[in-house]
Amino acid sequence: MLKYFSLKNAIIFFTAILFLVPLVVFPNSTFPFVFGKAMWVQVGAAVILALYLILLMFHFRENRPRFSWLSFSVFLFYAAMLASAWAGVDFWRSFWSRAERMQGVFTMLHYGALFLVWRSVLNKDEWYKLWKIFTALGLPVALIAVYQIFSPRFLFNIGSARMSATLGNPIYVAGFCLFLFFSALIFACQERQDDGGHATTPKNLVWWFWLFSALASLIALFATQTRGDIIGLWAGLIFIAFALAISKIYRQKTRKIWLSSLIILLSAPLILLALVKIEGAKNWPVLGRFAQPLEFSNGGTRLLFWKTAVIGWQEKKWLGWGWENFYDLANRHYQPEFLKYDKAQEWTDNAHNILFNTLATTGILGLLAYLAIYSCVYYCLFKKICHSRASGNGALRARNPDNRDWILAIGLGAFFTAHLVQNLFVFENESSYLFFFYLLAGVDVIARRERPKQSQANERLPRRPDVTSGLLAMTRLLAILLIFFAAFILINRFSIIPAKADHISALAIRKAMTDFGSAIKLHKEAIKIKPNPYAYDISFEFGQFFLVWLAQHPDFAFSDYRKLAADMYSVGEGAMKFYLEKYPADARAGAILARAYQDGYDFWLNPGYLEAAVEQYKKILPYSPRRQTIIWGLARAKMLQGKNDEAIKLAQEAIDLAPGIAESHWMLALIYLNKNDLDKAYGSAKQALELGYGFNQKELKAIYGAFAKNNDVEVIEKLMKK
C-alpha cells in the first residue's frame, strides 16, 4: 500500500508541476512563449508516464487502462493523426512540426500519454482537486493580462492594445481565460452546495476567491479583444441556459426562467448588430472589433484560410496532407485575394479553424475521429444532466449519486462548447492542449463507475521469500531501472538537447548586431549540437534575420561596413541554403533567398546574383504557383536582366490572378518604365493609384514623367507634397 500511494502521489505531484506550463516563459529562446512550454510538457509527460509504468508493475489491476467510448475516440483520433503523417507530404514536419509551433506528432503523443495516465489512475475527487490547482496556478495569466491593460509594455507586450500575458498571443490568452472562467464558475457554484446538494450561502473565502477568479478571467478575456473567444463565451452561456432549461433539477417555473434566459442569449447577435451601427462604435475597444468590415480586419483572411483548406482537402480526401502540413497545402493552393487583407498573414501554417484544419491535414477520417471525441463528451455529460432529478421542494435528491455531478456536467459542457466554438476561428496551443486533454480525462473519470477503494482485508498477506519472489523482485528492479533510463534518454535527446541548441541560437541572434564574429561562432555551435530535429529551423531563423535585415537597411551595404555587410550576407545565404536542402518545398524560405539574390545585385551589381535569383524563383514557383509576391520577384529579376517582354508577361499573369491587387499593376508600370513605354506605364500606374497603391517618394519621382506626358501631374504633385 505504501508503494501504491507513494507512486500515485508522485504522479499527482508531477501533474501539479506540469500545470505551470501557461506561466513558463524562456526569455533566452528563439520563441520565448512556445519552446519552453513544449519542453515542459515533454519532460513532465515523460516523468509521469515512467511513474505510471512502474505503478502498473505493482498494481496493474487497479490502474490498467479500461475501455470507454471516449478513450476509444481519442485513440481513433491519434490513429488518424499517425496515418496522415505517414501518408502525408512531409513525415518529418508532421512528426516534429516547426520550432515556432512544436505541435507535431511527437509532442501530441505526450498529451495522449497524459490522458491515458490521468483517466487510469485518478479518481473523481483527485481529478477535481487537481483541476482546482490547475485553475489557481493559471490565474496569474489572467491577472498579468489585466495588468497589461494599464502597463501595455509589461512582459514583451510591446505596447499592444491586445493583451498577451505569458502566452505571447492574445488569442491564446483569450482561450485560456475561457478555461479559467468556466472552471472558476463551476467551483464557485459547487461551494454553494452542501453535501446533500442543497443551495447554501457561502461563508468562507474560497467562494470569494473563485468569484474573483471568474471576474478577473472575464476582464482579461475582453481585454484581448478576440472575437472568436467572445463568441465562444456566448455559446458556453447558451449551453448553460439550455441545459438548465431541459434538466429536471428545478420546478417548471424555474425552468421557464432559464428558457427565457436562453431566448435572450440567442437574441444577442441582433443586439450586437444594432450596437455596431451606432456612430463611433468602431472606436470602442471591444465592440469596435465587431464593427470593423472584413477589409479592415482578419475576418477576410479567415474566410480565405477556410476556402484554401477545402480546396486542398479535395486533393487528398481520406487522410489529408499530413498532420502539421497545412503550410504546404496553403502554399500550393494559395488564394491571390489574400493581399486585399492582412499581408502579415500571407504565409500561414494553419487554417485558423479546428474543423477545416483537421479536415485538410488528417482528411475525412481524422475529422470524424475528432468529432467523435466531442460526441462522446456530450453524451456523457447530458447523461448526467438529464438523469438528475429534483425532490419535492425542488432540491437535488442526495440519495442519487448522479445528482451531485449536475453542476460539474453543465459547467464542463459549457466549457467544451465554448472551446469548440472559439476554435472555429483560431487553433490550439501548448497550454490549451493541456487543459483540453485533462478535462477529457475528467469527463471519462466522471462517466465511469467508481472503483471500490482498497481495504486492508483485500491486501495480500506477506509471504515467505522464495526463489520465485526473489526473481520477481529482481525483474521488477531491472524493469524500473530500464524505465528510468529510457525516460532519461527521451528527455535528454528530444527535450534538453534541442532546448540547449535553441538557447544558443537565440543568443547568436541577439549578438548579431553588436558582435558579428561571436554571433557566427554561437550559430555554428548551435547547429553542431546533435541530435536536434529543429537544427534546420534554427538555421532558417538565423538566415532570415540577416537577409531580411539587410533588405530593410540597404544603405548598410554602401557604408563603411561594406565588408561586414558582405559577411552577413554570405552567412545568411549559407544558412538559408542549409534549410532548403532539408525543406526544398518551403516557398517562403525560397522566396527570402531569391529576394536576397536580388538585393545582392543591388548591393554589388554582380549579374550572377540576378541569374541565381531567377533560378531560385523558378525552383519555388511550382510549390506556390499563384502567389503574386513570387511572380513579382521573378518579373523584377527578368526586368533587371533586360528581358522586359518576359517580365511583362509575368506581371500580367499576376494581374489576371487577382485584378484588384494594386501592387501587380504597379509592377507592370515599373516594367513599362524600364522599357521606356511611358503611355503604357501611365495606364498601369493610374490603375494602381485608383486601387489605392501607396507610392513612396522614389516611386513618385520615377512615374512623374509618364503622368506629365499625359497631362496628369496634379495628383502626383499632391502625393509628393504629402
N, C-alpha and C positions, 0 to 999 in steps of 0.2 A: 504493500500500500504506500510505503514511503517513496519507493521508486516511481510509482504511478503518479502520485500527486506532485513530486518534485519535477518530473518531466513535463507534466501538464502545466504546472505553474510556470515553468521556463518558457513554454510556448506562449502562454498568456502574457508573460513579461515582455518577450521579444515582439509580440504583436503590438503591445502598447508603445514600445520604442519605434516600431515601424510607422505608427500613426503620426510621427513627427515629420513625415515626408512633405506635407504642404509648407512647412516652415523652413525646409532645407534650402539654402542658397549658397552656392560656391562662387564667391566673387572672382577668384582667380581661375576661371573656366571660360572656354570659348562660348559656352551657352550657360550662363550662371544659374538660370532658373529651370534648366532641363537636365543637364548631365548629372548633377549631384543628386537630384530626386530619383533618377533612374538607377543610379548606383546604390542608393539607399534601399530601394525596393529589391534590387537583385541580391544584395548582401543579406538583408533581413529575411527574404523568402528562402534563401539557401540555408540559413541557420534554422529557421522554423521547420523546413522540410526535413532536415537532418534529425532534429529532435523528434519529429513525428515518426520517422522510420525506426528510431530506437524505441520509441514508445510502443510501436506495433510489435516489436520483438518480445516485449514483456506482457502486453495486454492487447493482443490482436483482436480478440472477440469484441471487446468493448469499444474499440476505436477504428475498426476496419471500415472502409468506405461502404456505404449501403446505397442501394438503388433508390432513386426518386426520379420522377419525370423532369423535374427542374435540373437536377445534376446531369441527366441524360441529354437534355437540350444544350447544356453548356458543353458537354463532350462532343456533340454533333457540330457545334459552332467551331470548336478547336479542330475537329477533323476537317471541316471545310476550309479553315484557315491554312492548315498544313498542306492540304491537297492543292489549294490555289497557289501557294508559294512554290510548290514543286512544278506545277504546270504553267506557272506564270512566265513573264518575260525576263525576270531577273531574280533568281532564287536568293542570291547574296543580299540584295536590297530587301527582299521580303523577310529574310531571317534576321538581319541586323538593323534595318532601317537606316536613317541618317542620324548623324550626331545631333542635329537640331530637333529631332523628334524622339528618337530612342523608343519607338513603339513597334519594333519588329517582332517576329515570332519568338525570338529568344526572350525578350522581356515579357511578352504576353504569356509565355509558359510559366513564368514566375507567378503571375497573377492567378493562373489556373491552379498552380500548386497550392497557393494560399487558400483559394476557395475550397479545394479538396480537404486541406487540414482543418480549416475552421468548421466546415459542416460536419466533419467526422469526430472532432474532439470536443468542441464546445457544447454545453447545454444552453438552454434558453437564458437562464439567469447570468451565466458567464458572458454569453454573447451580448446581452443587454448592457451589462456593466462596462464591457469594453467599448461598446458604442458610445456610452456616455463619456468615457475617457477620450475617444476619438473626437467627439464634438467639443469637449472642453479644450483639448490641445489645439484644435483648429480655430477656436475663437479668435486668437491673436491675428489671424489672417484678415478677418473682418474688421477688427479694431485698427489694424495698420491701414486698411483701405479707408476707414473713416478719418483717420489722422491725416491721410494724404489729401483729403478734401481741403484741409486748412494749410497743409505744407506739401504742395504738389511735387516738390523735388526730393522728397524723402525716399530713400531706398531705391535708387535708379529709376524713379518715375519720370525724371527729366521734365517736370513741369506740365505733364499731360493733364487735360481736363478729365480724363477717364482713369480710374484707379487700377493699379496692377499689383499692389501689395507684394507678397513674397512669391507670387506665381508668374509674374512677368508679363501677363497678358490680361486685359480687362475681361475678356470672355471666359478665361479660366477662373478668375476671381468670382465672377457672377455665378458660374456653375457651382463653385464650391460654397458660395453663400446660400444657394438654394438648398444644398445638403444641410448646412448649418441651421437654416431657418426651420425646415420641416422637422429636423431632429430635435431642436430645442423646443419646438411647439409640441411634439409628442411627449417629451419629458415633462414639460410644464403641465400638460393635461393629465399625465399619469400621477403627478404629485397631488392632484385634486381628487384622486380616487383612493378610497380606503380599501382594506383587504376584501371587503365584500362587494366592491365595485360601485359603491355609492359616492356621489359627488360631495366633496368636503371643501371647507375654506382652508387653504394652506396657511400654516402659521410658522413656517421656517424660511430661512434664507435661500434654500435650494430652489424653491419655486421662483423667487425673485431673480435668482441667477439665470435660470433658463429663460425667463421672460426677457431679461436684459439681453441675453444671447440672441434670442429671436429678433428683437428690435434692432440690435447692432448689425446683424447679418442682413436684415431687410434694408437698412440705411445704406450699407455697403453695396448691396445689390443694385439699388437705384443709382448710386454714385458711379457705378461702372457704365451706366447709360447703354447697357447691352439689351437691345430689343428682344432678341430671341429668348433670353432668360426671363425677361419680364413677362413675355407671352407664356413661358413655361410656368412661372409663378401663378399666373391667371388660370392655366389649365389644372394645376395642382389644387387650387382652391375650388375649382369646379368639381373635381373628383370628390373632395371632402363633402361639399354640399349634396352631391348626387348620392354618395354612399350613405350619408345620414338620412337622406330622404327615403331611401328604399329599405334601410335596415329596420329591424324591429326592436331597436333599443328604446325608442321613445313612443309615446302615445301618438294617436293620429293627429292631434292638434299641433304637437311639436314638430312632427314630420312635415306638416304643411308649412311651417315657418321655414324649415330648411329648403323645402321646394320653392318657396318664394325667393329665398336667397340664391338658389340656383338660377332662377329666371333673371334676377338682377345681374348676376355674373355673366350670364350668356348675352345680355344686352350691353355689356361693357364696350364691345367694339363700336357700337353705334354712338355711345357717349364719346369715345375717343375720336371718332370721325368728326363729330361736331366740334370738339375742342381744337383739333388741328386746323380747322377753318377760321379760328379766331385770329385776327390780325396781330402779328407779333409772336405767334405761337412757336415759330421756328427758332426764336431766341431763348426759349425756355430750356433748361438743362436736359431734362428727360423727354418731355413732350416734343421738343424740337427734333429729336432723332426720328420720331414717328412722322413728323410733319415734312421731313425732307423728301423730295421726289427721288426716284431711283437714280437719276442722272447725277445727283449730288450726294449719294451715299453708296454703301457697298451692297445695297439691295439688288442693283442691276447685275453686279458680278456674281452674286449668289445664283441668280436665275441662269446665268451662263455656265456656272460651275455644274449645276444640275443637268443642264442640256448636254454639256460635254460628257458627263458621266453616262447618261442614257445612250448617247451616240456611240461611245466607246464600248459600253457593255454589249451592244448588238454584235460586235465583232467577236466577243468571247463570252457567250451567254451562260454557260454552265458553271465554270469555275473562275471566270473573270481574268483580270490581268495579273493577279497575284497580290497577296497581302502587302500593303505599303507601296504598291506600284502604280498608284493613281498618277504620279508625276509623269510617267512615261505615256500613259493614256492621254493626259491633259496636253502634253506636247504634240502628240500625234494628231489629236483632234482639236487643236486649238481653235477657238472661235474669234475671228478677227474683230468682232464687235467689242471685245474686252477693252480696247483703247478708248472707248467712249466714256468709260467709268474710271475706275481706280487703277492707274498704271502700276502702282506698287504691288498689286496682286496679279500681275501678268503671269508670273511664274508661280503656279500653285501646285501643291502636292496633296491636296485634299479637296473633296467636293463640298466641304462645309455643310454636309447633311449626312447623318449617320446611315440613313437608308440608301441613298444614292451611292455613297462611298462604299458601303458594304456590297451593294449590287455590282458596282464596277470592278471592285478588287477581288471579290470571292464568288461572284456570279449569283445566279438564282438559288443555288444550293446554300451558299453562305447566308444570303438574305433570309431564306426560310428558316434556317437554324437560328439566326439572331432573333427573328420574330417569335420563334418557338419559346425562347427564353422568357420574353415578356408575356406570352400567352400562359405559360406555367406560373409565372409570378402572379398574374391577375387571378388565375383560377384558385391558387392557394389563398390569396388574400380575400377574395369575395366569398370563398367558402367559410372563412372565419366571420366575415361581416354578416352574411345572410343567415348564419346559424345562431347568431346572438338573439337572445330573447329578453323581454322585459318582464318584471314581476308585476304584481297588481298595482304597486304605487309608481310604476314607471322606472324603477331602478333595475340594474342587472341582477340576475339570479346568481348568487355566489356559488351555488352548488354546481353550476355548469362551468367547467374549466375553460371552455372556449370563450366565454363572455369576458374573461379577464384580458383577452387579447384584442378586444374590438378597437380600442384607441390605437394600438400598435398597428393593426391591419389597415385601418383607414389612413393613418399617417404614412405608412410605407407605400400604400397605393398612391397617395397624393405625390410623394416624392418621385416614385418611378414614372408617374405621368408627367410631372414637371421635367424630369431629366430627359425623357424621351422627346418631349416637345422642344426643349431648348437645343437638343442635339439635331433637330431638323434644320438648324441654322449654323451650327458650329461643329466641333469634333472633340473627341476625348483627349485627355492628357494623363500624365503620371498620377496626379492626385485624384482625378475623377475615376480612373480605373480602380484605384484602391478602394474608395468608398462604394463604388458600384458593385465590385465583387464581394466586399464584406457584407453589404446589405443583401445581396443574392444569397450568400451563405446563411444569413439570418432568416430569410424567408423559408429556406429549406429546413432550418432548425425548428422554426415555429410550426411548420406544417407537419412535421413528423411526430410520432408519439414519443413521449419522453421515456428514455430507457430507465429501468429501475436502478437506484443507487446501490453501489456495492455495500455490503454489510459484512460484519465480522463473521457471521455464520457461513457466508459463502466463500470466505478465504480458505485457501488450502493450508492444511497443517504442514508445518515443516517436516521434511523427510530426512532420513539419514543420507549423508553424502555417499554416493557410489560412483562407479566409473562413468555411467551414462550421464549423471548430473554434472560431473566434472567436465566431461567433453562438451556438454551443452553450454556450460558457463564459459569455457574457453572459446567455443564457437561464437557465442554472443559477444565476448570481448573483442575477438578479431573483427566481427562484423561492425561493432561500434567504432573501432579504430579506422576501418575502411570507409565508413560513412563520413567520419570527421575529416579524413584525409581527402576524400572526394569533394566534400564541401569546401575545404581549404583551396584545393586546386581550382575548383569552379570559381570561387570568389577572387582568387589571386589572378587567374588567367583572363577572366572576362569582365572583371569589375575594377580591381585595383590597378592592373597594368594599363588599361585604357584610360583610367582616371589620371594616372601619373602622366601619360603622354598628352592628354588634354590640358592638364595644368601647365606643362612646359610650353605647349603650343600657345596658350593664352599669354604667357609671359613673353614669348617671342614677338607676338603681335604688339604687345604694349611697348616693347623696347624698340620696335622697328623705326620709329621716328626720331629717337634720341641716340640710339647706339645700334646702327645697322649691322655692324660686324657681330656683336653679341646676339642680335636677333637671328641672324643666319645660323650661328652655332646652335642656338636653342632649337630652332626649327629642325635642323638636321638631327639633333639629339632626340627630338620628339618622334621623328619619322623612323628612326632606327629602333625604337622600342617595339619589341615584338613578343608575343603575338598581339596585334591590335587591329581588330576589324574596322576601326574608324581612322586608320592611318591615311587613307585616301581623302576622307572628309577634312582631316587636318590640313592636308596639302591644298585642298580646294580653298579653304578659308584663308590660308596664308597667301596663296597666289592671287586670290580675288582681292585681298586687301591692297596689295601693291599695285596691281594692274588698274583697278578702279580708282585708287588714289592718284596715280599718275595721269589718268584720263581726266580727272577733275581738276588737276593742277598742272596744265601743260607748260606753264611758264617755268616750272621747276627744271625741266629738261634743257632750258636755254639759259639758266642762271649759272652761277659759279659752281653749282653742284651737278654739272653735266655728268661727271664720272659716276657720282653716287646714283643719279637717275638711271644711268645705263646699267649699273649693277642691280638696282632694284628691279628694273625691267627684266633683266636676264633671269633673276631668281624667281620672279613672279611667273614668267613664261615657263620655266622648268617645272615649277610646282603644278601649274595647270596642266601641262602635258602629262605629268605623272598621274594626275587624277583621271585624265581622259583615256589613259591606257587601260584603266580598270572599267570606266564607265563611258565608252565612246558614244553612247546614245543620249548622253546628257546635253541637250541642246543649249541649256543656259551656260554651262561651262565652255562649250564650244563657241558660243557667241561672244563670251568675255575674251577668249583667246583671239578670236578673229578681229574683234574690235581693238585689241591690244596691238595686233599686227598693223592695223591702220594707223594707230597712234604712233607706232614705231616709224612708219613712213613720214608722218607729220613731224616727228622729232628729228629724224636723221636723213630724210629724203633718200632712203635706200629703196629702189624699186623692188628688191627682193621681198620686202615686207608686204608690198601690195600683192605679189604673187602668192605669198603664204596666206594672206587674208582671203583671197579668192578661193584658194584650195580648201581652207578651213570652213568657209561659209558653204561651199558645195558639199562638204562632208556632213554637216549637221542639218542642212535644209531638208533632206528626206525624213529626219526624225521629227521635224515640226514644219511641214511644208506650207502652212497657212499663216505663219507668224510674220507680221509685217516688219518687225524690227530686224529680223534676219534678212529679209528681202531688201530692206533699205540699206543694210550694211553691205550686201553684195553689190547692189546698184551703185553705191558710192565708190566702192573699190573699182568697179568697172569704169566709172566715170573718171577717176584719177588715173587709170591706165590709158585713157583716151578712147575707150570703147563706148562712146556715147549712145550709139544705137542699141546695143545690148542693155545698157543701163536704163534707157527709156522703156524698153520692153519690160524690164523687171519692175520699174516704178508703176507702169500701167497695170501690171499684174496685181500689185498691192492695192491699187485703187479699185480694181474690179472685185477684189475680195470684200472690201468694205468702203464704198464711195464716200461715206460720211466722216472718214478719218482725215483731219486736216493735214497731218504730217505727210501722208502719202502724196498729196497734191503739192506740198512744198518741195518734197524730194524731186518730183518731176520738174518743177520750176527751176530747181537748182541745176539739174542736168541740162535743161534748155539754155540756162545762162552760160554754163560751161561750153555749150555748143554755139554760143553767141546768137541764139534764135530768140530775140527779145520779145517778139509778138507772142509766141507760144509760152515763153516764160511768164509774161504778164498774165495770160489767161489762167495758167495753173496757180500762180501766186494769188491772183484775185479770188480764185476758188478757195484756196487755203485761208485767206483772210476772212471770207464770208462764213467759213466753217469754224472760225474762232481761233485760228493758229496764233500763238503768242510769239511774235517776231522779237528777236533781240536786236541791239543796235547794229551789230555786224551784218546781220541778215537784211536789215532795212537799207543799209548802205549798198549792199550787193544788188538788191532788187530795184533801187531807186531809178536807175536808168531805164529799165523796162517800163515802169509806170510813167516816166517823163516822156518817153516816146509815144505813149498812148494818151498824153494829156490828162493824166490822173494821178498827180503827185500830192494833192491836198491831204488825202487820207494817210499817206506815208509820212508827210511832214508833221502831221498831228501826232502820229505814233513816235516819231523821232524826238519831238519836244517832251513827250512823257518820259 
